[in-house]
Amino acid sequence: MGSGQKGLCRALNFGVQTVYATFEDSGKADTSTLDFLPSDCSNPGTTTVTPPQKTTSFDPFTSSLSTATTAENIKTVQRLLQRVGALIGTIDGIYDQEFRDSVFAFQKAQ
């Protein structure tokens, strides 16, 4: 994180709850202050760090399907159902009754 007040501010901004400090034994009192830091101790850098997004891969053979499944993933399943002759309706990426009927008909046949 760095040292001194800047390191402390960076540590606070990144959620570090324990900050370890070492002091030189110079015999002088520490007269430094944090007055130069903004009152909210905002990030002294100009870069905002965004945590990586969790990515999940879609396996049409094992993934659960629901109305929250993306249209591209629904189309993938619809294409597979079409290949085996079980698709009722068209490949449109919509999770509707026709799609559910196609999946159930395929499952029943298998």
N, CA and C atoms as an extended XYZ file, in Angstrom:
330
Properties=species:S:1:pos:R:3:atomname:S:1:resname:S:1:resid:I:1 pbc="F F F"
N         0.814       -1.199        0.000 N   MET     1
C         0.000        0.000        0.000 CA  MET     1
C         0.858        1.264        0.000 C   MET     1
N         2.082        1.146        0.396 N   GLY     2
C         2.938        2.318        0.480 CA  GLY     2
C         3.212        2.682        1.921 C   GLY     2
N         3.835        3.802        2.100 N   SER     3
C         4.171        4.222        3.460 CA  SER     3
C         3.691        5.642        3.703 C   SER     3
N         3.717        6.039        4.948 N   GLY     4
C         3.312        7.388        5.315 CA  GLY     4
C         1.817        7.604        5.212 C   GLY     4
N         1.443        8.881        5.190 N   GLN     5
C         0.025        9.219        5.143 CA  GLN     5
C        -0.639        8.754        3.851 C   GLN     5
N         0.098        8.814        2.744 N   LYS     6
C        -0.487        8.373        1.474 CA  LYS     6
C        -0.777        6.880        1.515 C   LYS     6
N         0.133        6.116        2.090 N   GLY     7
C        -0.091        4.679        2.221 CA  GLY     7
C        -1.270        4.382        3.121 C   GLY     7
N        -1.386        5.143        4.216 N   LEU     8
C        -2.515        4.977        5.124 CA  LEU     8
C        -3.826        5.278        4.414 C   LEU     8
N        -3.852        6.356        3.650 N   CYS     9
C        -5.075        6.722        2.933 CA  CYS     9
C        -5.430        5.652        1.906 C   CYS     9
N        -4.426        5.157        1.165 N   ARG    10
C        -4.698        4.091        0.205 CA  ARG    10
C        -5.243        2.862        0.921 C   ARG    10
N        -4.659        2.525        2.063 N   ALA    11
C        -5.118        1.358        2.824 CA  ALA    11
C        -6.569        1.544        3.248 C   ALA    11
N        -6.901        2.727        3.703 N   LEU    12
C        -8.281        2.988        4.132 CA  LEU    12
C        -9.239        2.908        2.955 C   LEU    12
N        -8.824        3.408        1.798 N   ASN    13
C        -9.682        3.369        0.611 CA  ASN    13
C        -9.894        1.963        0.087 C   ASN    13
N        -8.942        1.090        0.289 N   PHE    14
C        -9.070       -0.269       -0.213 CA  PHE    14
C        -9.602       -1.215        0.841 C   PHE    14
N       -10.100       -0.697        1.949 N   GLY    15
C       -10.781       -1.520        2.932 CA  GLY    15
C        -9.879       -2.283        3.877 C   GLY    15
N        -8.608       -1.909        3.964 N   VAL    16
C        -7.718       -2.574        4.905 CA  VAL    16
C        -8.128       -2.153        6.306 C   VAL    16
N        -8.395       -3.127        7.160 N   GLN    17
C        -8.865       -2.798        8.499 CA  GLN    17
C        -7.744       -2.743        9.523 C   GLN    17
N        -6.619       -3.381        9.234 N   THR    18
C        -5.485       -3.340       10.144 CA  THR    18
C        -4.310       -2.740        9.402 C   THR    18
N        -3.776       -1.671        9.921 N   VAL    19
C        -2.636       -1.013        9.309 CA  VAL    19
C        -1.472       -1.132       10.279 C   VAL    19
N        -0.367       -1.686        9.802 N   TYR    20
C         0.820       -1.841       10.623 CA  TYR    20
C         1.754       -0.674       10.365 C   TYR    20
N         2.267       -0.095       11.412 N   ALA    21
C         3.146        1.057       11.280 CA  ALA    21
C         4.445        0.797       12.023 C   ALA    21
N         5.518        1.274       11.437 N   THR    22
C         6.810        1.215       12.120 CA  THR    22
C         7.313        2.636       12.276 C   THR    22
N         7.916        2.913       13.402 N   PHE    23
C         8.421        4.252       13.683 CA  PHE    23
C         9.918        4.175       13.909 C   PHE    23
N        10.617        5.141       13.362 N   GLU    24
C        12.042        5.223       13.620 CA  GLU    24
C        12.229        5.815       15.006 C   GLU    24
N        13.188        5.313       15.719 N   ASP    25
C        13.452        5.826       17.064 CA  ASP    25
C        14.448        6.969       16.953 C   ASP    25
N        13.917        8.112       16.520 N   SER    26
C        14.786        9.274       16.337 CA  SER    26
C        14.752       10.193       17.546 C   SER    26
N        13.881        9.907       18.482 N   GLY    27
C        13.779       10.764       19.657 CA  GLY    27
C        12.923       11.987       19.421 C   GLY    27
N        12.514       12.210       18.183 N   LYS    28
C        11.689       13.381       17.887 CA  LYS    28
C        10.223       12.967       17.906 C   LYS    28
N         9.390       13.851       18.344 N   ALA    29
C         7.952       13.598       18.347 CA  ALA    29
C         7.432       13.635       16.920 C   ALA    29
N         6.452       12.791       16.634 N   ASP    30
C         5.838       12.773       15.310 CA  ASP    30
C         4.895       13.957       15.208 C   ASP    30
N         5.240       14.895       14.347 N   THR    31
C         4.410       16.096       14.204 CA  THR    31
C         3.651       16.097       12.881 C   THR    31
N         3.707       15.000       12.132 N   SER    32
C         3.003       14.964       10.852 CA  SER    32
C         1.499       14.883       11.083 C   SER    32
N         0.766       15.402       10.150 N   THR    33
C        -0.694       15.390       10.252 CA  THR    33
C        -1.270       14.853        8.952 C   THR    33
N        -2.541       14.616        8.983 N   LEU    34
C        -3.252       14.189        7.785 CA  LEU    34
C        -4.036       15.347        7.185 C   LEU    34
N        -3.644       16.580        7.520 N   ASP    35
C        -4.385       17.751        7.063 CA  ASP    35
C        -4.421       17.887        5.540 C   ASP    35
N        -3.404       17.357        4.856 N   PHE    36
C        -3.375       17.514        3.408 CA  PHE    36
C        -4.342       16.570        2.696 C   PHE    36
N        -4.873       15.570        3.418 N   LEU    37
C        -5.805       14.625        2.814 CA  LEU    37
C        -7.217       15.200        2.801 C   LEU    37
N        -7.997       14.891        1.780 N   PRO    38
C        -9.391       15.327        1.783 CA  PRO    38
C       -10.107       14.726        2.995 C   PRO    38
N       -11.113       15.407        3.477 N   SER    39
C       -11.812       14.941        4.683 CA  SER    39
C       -12.426       13.562        4.485 C   SER    39
N       -12.782       13.215        3.242 N   ASP    40
C       -13.358       11.895        3.003 CA  ASP    40
C       -12.283       10.864        2.658 C   ASP    40
N       -11.008       11.294        2.672 N   CYS    41
C        -9.874       10.421        2.361 CA  CYS    41
C       -10.111        9.714        1.038 C   CYS    41
N       -10.578       10.471        0.046 N   SER    42
C       -10.878        9.875       -1.252 CA  SER    42
C        -9.612        9.321       -1.883 C   SER    42
N        -9.810        8.418       -2.811 N   ASN    43
C        -8.699        7.736       -3.461 CA  ASN    43
C        -7.740        8.758       -4.053 C   ASN    43
N        -6.470        8.739       -3.621 N   PRO    44
C        -5.523        9.725       -4.134 CA  PRO    44
C        -5.144        9.486       -5.588 C   PRO    44
N        -5.390        8.303       -6.100 N   GLY    45
C        -5.097        8.006       -7.498 CA  GLY    45
C        -6.210        8.486       -8.393 C   GLY    45
N        -6.000        8.385       -9.673 N   THR    46
C        -7.028        8.804      -10.621 CA  THR    46
C        -7.711        7.614      -11.254 C   THR    46
N        -7.351        6.415      -10.836 N   THR    47
C        -7.905        5.212      -11.428 CA  THR    47
C        -8.904        4.573      -10.482 C   THR    47
N       -10.047        4.236      -10.991 N   THR    48
C       -11.038        3.515      -10.215 CA  THR    48
C       -10.875        2.036      -10.513 C   THR    48
N       -10.750        1.252       -9.467 N   VAL    49
C       -10.575       -0.179       -9.629 CA  VAL    49
C       -11.935       -0.842       -9.534 C   VAL    49
N       -12.290       -1.600      -10.577 N   THR    50
C       -13.557       -2.303      -10.612 CA  THR    50
C       -13.278       -3.790      -10.467 C   THR    50
N       -13.964       -4.459       -9.540 N   PRO    51
C       -13.722       -5.896       -9.401 CA  PRO    51
C       -14.165       -6.625      -10.659 C   PRO    51
N       -13.479       -7.711      -10.998 N   PRO    52
C       -13.857       -8.439      -12.205 CA  PRO    52
C       -15.253       -9.033      -12.064 C   PRO    52
N       -15.964       -9.062      -13.161 N   GLN    53
C       -17.302       -9.624      -13.166 CA  GLN    53
C       -17.213      -11.144      -13.198 C   GLN    53
N       -18.051      -11.770      -12.457 N   LYS    54
C       -18.078      -13.218      -12.466 CA  LYS    54
C       -18.691      -13.676      -13.785 C   LYS    54
N       -17.954      -14.490      -14.491 N   THR    55
C       -18.477      -14.998      -15.740 CA  THR    55
C       -18.810      -16.473      -15.571 C   THR    55
N       -19.936      -16.821      -16.070 N   THR    56
C       -20.344      -18.216      -16.010 CA  THR    56
C       -20.554      -18.706      -17.422 C   THR    56
N       -20.122      -19.909      -17.669 N   SER    57
C       -20.323      -20.464      -18.999 CA  SER    57
C       -21.654      -21.205      -19.022 C   SER    57
N       -22.267      -21.204      -20.162 N   PHE    58
C       -23.562      -21.838      -20.329 CA  PHE    58
C       -23.360      -23.187      -20.980 C   PHE    58
N       -23.811      -24.238      -20.326 N   ASP    59
C       -23.787      -25.577      -20.899 CA  ASP    59
C       -25.233      -25.963      -21.162 C   ASP    59
N       -25.630      -26.064      -22.428 N   PRO    60
C       -27.037      -26.329      -22.733 CA  PRO    60
C       -27.524      -27.685      -22.238 C   PRO    60
N       -26.601      -28.566      -21.871 N   PHE    61
C       -26.992      -29.900      -21.427 CA  PHE    61
C       -27.158      -30.001      -19.910 C   PHE    61
N       -26.558      -29.072      -19.166 N   THR    62
C       -26.628      -29.167      -17.700 CA  THR    62
C       -27.131      -27.900      -17.017 C   THR    62
N       -27.128      -26.770      -17.697 N   SER    63
C       -27.550      -25.517      -17.078 CA  SER    63
C       -29.061      -25.465      -16.911 C   SER    63
N       -29.490      -24.819      -15.841 N   SER    64
C       -30.922      -24.621      -15.621 CA  SER    64
C       -31.435      -23.555      -16.575 C   SER    64
N       -32.678      -23.700      -16.980 N   LEU    65
C       -33.301      -22.727      -17.867 CA  LEU    65
C       -34.424      -22.032      -17.123 C   LEU    65
N       -34.565      -20.739      -17.365 N   SER    66
C       -35.635      -19.969      -16.735 CA  SER    66
C       -35.891      -18.728      -17.575 C   SER    66
N       -36.826      -17.923      -17.129 N   THR    67
C       -37.103      -16.677      -17.844 CA  THR    67
C       -35.919      -15.721      -17.752 C   THR    67
N       -34.981      -15.971      -16.828 N   ALA    68
C       -33.796      -15.122      -16.691 CA  ALA    68
C       -32.662      -15.561      -17.616 C   ALA    68
N       -32.804      -16.702      -18.282 N   THR    69
C       -31.776      -17.178      -19.213 CA  THR    69
C       -31.722      -16.231      -20.401 C   THR    69
N       -30.503      -15.907      -20.855 N   THR    70
C       -30.360      -14.950      -21.954 CA  THR    70
C       -30.946      -15.509      -23.243 C   THR    70
N       -31.336      -14.606      -24.125 N   ALA    71
C       -31.926      -14.998      -25.411 CA  ALA    71
C       -30.950      -15.834      -26.230 C   ALA    71
N       -29.665      -15.503      -26.192 N   GLU    72
C       -28.668      -16.280      -26.943 CA  GLU    72
C       -28.596      -17.709      -26.433 C   GLU    72
N       -28.663      -17.878      -25.116 N   ASN    73
C       -28.624      -19.230      -24.551 CA  ASN    73
C       -29.895      -20.008      -24.881 C   ASN    73
N       -31.038      -19.340      -24.881 N   ILE    74
C       -32.295      -19.995      -25.268 CA  ILE    74
C       -32.216      -20.416      -26.729 C   ILE    74
N       -31.654      -19.550      -27.591 N   LYS    75
C       -31.508      -19.899      -29.009 CA  LYS    75
C       -30.621      -21.124      -29.184 C   LYS    75
N       -29.585      -21.240      -28.374 N   THR    76
C       -28.696      -22.405      -28.437 CA  THR    76
C       -29.480      -23.676      -28.164 C   THR    76
N       -30.297      -23.650      -27.129 N   VAL    77
C       -31.102      -24.825      -26.791 CA  VAL    77
C       -32.141      -25.074      -27.889 C   VAL    77
N       -32.739      -24.024      -28.410 N   GLN    78
C       -33.725      -24.180      -29.478 CA  GLN    78
C       -33.092      -24.815      -30.725 C   GLN    78
N       -31.859      -24.424      -31.049 N   ARG    79
C       -31.178      -25.027      -32.205 CA  ARG    79
C       -30.940      -26.517      -31.971 C   ARG    79
N       -30.533      -26.864      -30.751 N   LEU    80
C       -30.320      -28.278      -30.430 CA  LEU    80
C       -31.631      -29.055      -30.516 C   LEU    80
N       -32.707      -28.474      -29.997 N   LEU    81
C       -34.011      -29.136      -30.080 CA  LEU    81
C       -34.454      -29.289      -31.537 C   LEU    81
N       -34.145      -28.290      -32.357 N   GLN    82
C       -34.504      -28.354      -33.773 CA  GLN    82
C       -33.743      -29.492      -34.466 C   GLN    82
N       -32.464      -29.663      -34.125 N   ARG    83
C       -31.655      -30.737      -34.736 CA  ARG    83
C       -32.236      -32.124      -34.484 C   ARG    83
N       -32.843      -32.297      -33.302 N   VAL    84
C       -33.391      -33.622      -32.979 CA  VAL    84
C       -34.881      -33.698      -33.269 C   VAL    84
N       -35.432      -32.652      -33.889 N   GLY    85
C       -36.833      -32.665      -34.279 CA  GLY    85
C       -37.811      -32.443      -33.142 C   GLY    85
N       -37.374      -31.856      -32.071 N   ALA    86
C       -38.252      -31.665      -30.918 CA  ALA    86
C       -38.699      -30.221      -30.723 C   ALA    86
N       -38.283      -29.321      -31.594 N   LEU    87
C       -38.631      -27.910      -31.402 CA  LEU    87
C       -40.050      -27.643      -31.854 C   LEU    87
N       -40.822      -27.063      -30.963 N   ILE    88
C       -42.166      -26.588      -31.285 CA  ILE    88
C       -42.039      -25.077      -31.412 C   ILE    88
N       -42.345      -24.516      -32.550 N   GLY    89
C       -42.206      -23.078      -32.743 CA  GLY    89
C       -40.936      -22.747      -33.510 C   GLY    89
N       -40.469      -21.513      -33.336 N   THR    90
C       -39.312      -21.026      -34.087 CA  THR    90
C       -38.151      -20.707      -33.144 C   THR    90
N       -36.979      -20.550      -33.738 N   ILE    91
C       -35.800      -20.151      -32.967 CA  ILE    91
C       -35.856      -18.633      -32.806 C   ILE    91
N       -36.321      -18.212      -31.634 N   ASP    92
C       -36.485      -16.776      -31.400 CA  ASP    92
C       -35.834      -16.308      -30.095 C   ASP    92
N       -35.322      -17.233      -29.298 N   GLY    93
C       -34.660      -16.854      -28.050 CA  GLY    93
C       -35.609      -16.478      -26.935 C   GLY    93
N       -36.885      -16.809      -27.091 N   ILE    94
C       -37.883      -16.443      -26.078 CA  ILE    94
C       -38.260      -17.666      -25.243 C   ILE    94
N       -38.203      -17.496      -23.936 N   TYR    95
C       -38.601      -18.555      -23.010 CA  TYR    95
C       -40.118      -18.438      -22.828 C   TYR    95
N       -40.850      -19.169      -23.639 N   ASP    96
C       -42.307      -19.102      -23.570 CA  ASP    96
C       -42.878      -20.515      -23.447 C   ASP    96
N       -44.205      -20.643      -23.566 N   GLN    97
C       -44.850      -21.946      -23.410 CA  GLN    97
C       -44.409      -22.934      -24.490 C   GLN    97
N       -44.268      -22.462      -25.727 N   GLU    98
C       -43.813      -23.351      -26.800 CA  GLU    98
C       -42.424      -23.916      -26.496 C   GLU    98
N       -41.549      -23.066      -25.987 N   PHE    99
C       -40.204      -23.520      -25.655 CA  PHE    99
C       -40.256      -24.552      -24.527 C   PHE    99
N       -41.023      -24.249      -23.481 N   ARG   100
C       -41.151      -25.204      -22.368 CA  ARG   100
C       -41.724      -26.531      -22.867 C   ARG   100
N       -42.736      -26.471      -23.731 N   ASP   101
C       -43.329      -27.692      -24.283 CA  ASP   101
C       -42.300      -28.489      -25.082 C   ASP   101
N       -41.456      -27.795      -25.830 N   SER   102
C       -40.408      -28.471      -26.596 CA  SER   102
C       -39.431      -29.198      -25.680 C   SER   102
N       -39.017      -28.528      -24.623 N   VAL   103
C       -38.077      -29.137      -23.675 CA  VAL   103
C       -38.727      -30.342      -23.006 C   VAL   103
N       -39.958      -30.202      -22.546 N   PHE   104
C       -40.639      -31.303      -21.868 CA  PHE   104
C       -40.867      -32.472      -22.820 C   PHE   104
N       -41.231      -32.180      -24.072 N   ALA   105
C       -41.455      -33.255      -25.047 CA  ALA   105
C       -40.146      -34.018      -25.293 C   ALA   105
N       -39.043      -33.282      -25.403 N   PHE   106
C       -37.746      -33.931      -25.609 CA  PHE   106
C       -37.380      -34.784      -24.400 C   PHE   106
N       -37.571      -34.214      -23.202 N   GLN   107
C       -37.239      -34.973      -21.993 CA  GLN   107
C       -38.093      -36.243      -21.870 C   GLN   107
N       -39.351      -36.132      -22.215 N   LYS   108
C       -40.253      -37.287      -22.125 CA  LYS   108
C       -39.841      -38.383      -23.107 C   LYS   108
N       -39.427      -37.962      -24.305 N   ALA   109
C       -39.008      -38.930      -25.323 CA  ALA   109
C       -37.700      -39.623      -24.936 C   ALA   109
N       -36.904      -38.954      -24.166 N   GLN   110
C       -35.611      -39.543      -23.781 CA  GLN   110
C       -35.756      -40.356      -22.511 C   GLN   110
